[in-house]
Amino acid sequence: RSHPEEVRIYHEAASAKNGA
């Protein structure tokens, strides 16, 4: 699976986890 939407969500989750 390599969709821009999924990748964006993954990055958003990773960023939030890193930020939090």
N, C-alpha and C positions, 0 to 999 in steps of 0.2 A: 504493500500500500504506500503510494507516494503522492498524496494529493496536497495541493497548496493549502487547502482549508485545514486538513488534519495536521499538517506540519505547523501551520499558524497556531492552532489550538495547543499543540504540543509545546511549541516555543512559549506561548503565553503561560501555560501551566509551569513550565520550567522557570520562566522569568519570575512568576509570582512566588514559586517555592524559593528561588534564590533571594528574591527581595524580602520575603518574609523570613 
